[in-house]
């Protein structure tokens, strides 16, 4: 059974930090790259970043240097550490699993999704 459960969203002021967590089912965590997408109101879902089982990472240009993805193999959890947050980072953040690190190239139908968690950055 595929299961991705996010937590950690909330409201933060610009310049602040938040950490999102995503607990995954054992099979998915062991066999897929894990990552994050986000979707702001009125906009398409966009790729944020991902990490594979070898701990290689790949990020969107918009978050490079501010966001960091990590994984804990002992707990099947992937994290998104978000620093220097901006109001334009406000979105629903979705945990994702796919068969390649650059998830932006994977058809949406081939991605496993969590339920999403809201991140709001106030100015």
C-alpha positions as CSV (number, residue, x, y, z in Angstrom):
1,X,0.0,0.0,0.0
2,X,1.3,3.4,-1.0
3,X,1.2,5.9,1.8
4,X,2.8,9.3,2.0
5,X,1.8,11.4,5.1
6,X,3.0,15.0,5.4
7,X,3.3,17.1,8.5
8,X,4.9,20.3,9.6
9,X,3.1,23.0,7.6
10,X,2.0,26.3,9.2
11,X,2.3,30.1,9.2
12,X,5.7,31.8,9.3
13,X,6.9,35.3,8.8
14,X,9.1,36.1,5.8
15,X,12.7,35.2,6.5
16,X,11.7,32.4,8.9
17,X,12.1,28.7,8.6
18,X,9.9,25.6,8.6
19,X,10.6,21.9,8.3
20,X,8.1,19.6,6.6
21,X,8.1,15.8,7.2
22,X,6.8,13.0,5.0
23,X,6.4,9.5,6.4
24,X,6.4,6.9,3.6
25,X,5.5,3.3,3.3
26,X,8.5,0.9,3.4
27,X,8.3,-0.2,-0.2
28,X,8.0,3.3,-1.6
29,X,10.8,4.7,0.5
30,X,13.2,1.9,-0.4
31,X,12.5,1.9,-4.2
32,X,11.6,5.4,-5.3
33,X,13.1,8.9,-5.2
34,X,11.3,11.0,-2.6
35,X,10.6,14.7,-3.1
36,X,8.3,17.7,-2.8
37,X,6.1,19.7,-5.1
38,X,4.0,22.8,-4.3
39,X,0.9,24.4,-5.6
40,X,0.0,28.0,-5.0
41,X,-3.6,29.3,-5.6
42,X,-4.3,29.7,-9.3
43,X,-1.0,28.1,-10.3
44,X,0.1,24.8,-11.6
45,X,1.8,22.3,-9.3
46,X,5.6,22.8,-9.5
47,X,8.6,20.7,-8.6
48,X,10.5,21.8,-5.5
49,X,13.2,19.2,-5.0
50,X,13.9,15.5,-4.5
51,X,16.4,13.0,-3.0
52,X,17.1,9.4,-4.1
53,X,18.1,6.4,-2.1
54,X,21.8,7.3,-2.7
55,X,21.1,10.7,-1.1
56,X,21.7,12.6,-4.4
57,X,19.5,15.7,-4.5
58,X,18.0,17.9,-7.1
59,X,16.3,21.2,-6.6
60,X,14.3,23.8,-8.6
61,X,16.2,27.0,-9.2
62,X,13.7,28.9,-7.2
63,X,14.6,27.2,-3.9
64,X,18.2,26.3,-4.5
65,X,20.3,27.4,-1.6
66,X,17.3,28.0,0.7
67,X,15.6,24.6,0.9
68,X,17.3,21.3,1.8
69,X,15.9,17.8,1.4
70,X,17.1,14.9,3.6
71,X,16.0,11.4,4.4
72,X,16.1,9.1,7.4
73,X,16.2,5.5,6.3
74,X,15.6,4.3,9.8
75,X,12.1,5.9,10.0
76,X,11.2,6.0,6.2
77,X,10.9,9.8,6.5
78,X,11.9,12.5,4.1
79,X,12.3,16.1,5.3
80,X,12.1,19.5,3.6
81,X,14.0,22.2,5.5
82,X,12.9,25.6,4.3
83,X,15.0,28.6,5.3
84,X,14.8,32.3,4.3
85,X,11.1,31.8,3.4
86,X,9.5,34.4,1.1
87,X,5.8,35.2,0.6
88,X,6.0,33.6,-2.8
89,X,6.8,30.3,-1.1
90,X,3.2,30.2,0.1
91,X,1.5,27.1,-1.2
92,X,0.3,23.6,-0.4
93,X,3.3,21.4,-0.3
94,X,2.9,17.8,-1.5
95,X,5.2,14.9,-0.7
96,X,5.9,12.8,-3.8
97,X,7.5,9.6,-4.9
98,X,8.7,8.8,-8.4
99,X,11.1,6.6,-10.3
100,X,13.6,9.4,-11.1
101,X,15.3,12.2,-9.2
102,X,14.2,14.9,-11.6
103,X,10.5,14.5,-10.9
104,X,9.7,17.6,-13.0
105,X,10.0,15.2,-16.0
106,X,7.7,12.5,-14.7
107,X,4.1,12.5,-15.8
108,X,1.9,13.5,-12.9
109,X,-0.1,10.3,-13.3
110,X,3.1,8.3,-12.6
111,X,3.9,10.1,-9.3
112,X,2.7,9.0,-5.9
113,X,1.2,11.9,-3.8
114,X,0.6,12.8,-0.2
115,X,-2.4,14.7,0.9
116,X,-0.6,18.0,1.1
117,X,0.2,20.5,3.9
118,X,-0.3,24.3,3.8
119,X,2.6,26.6,4.2
120,X,1.8,30.3,4.5
121,X,4.6,33.0,4.6
122,X,3.5,36.4,5.7
123,X,5.2,39.6,4.6
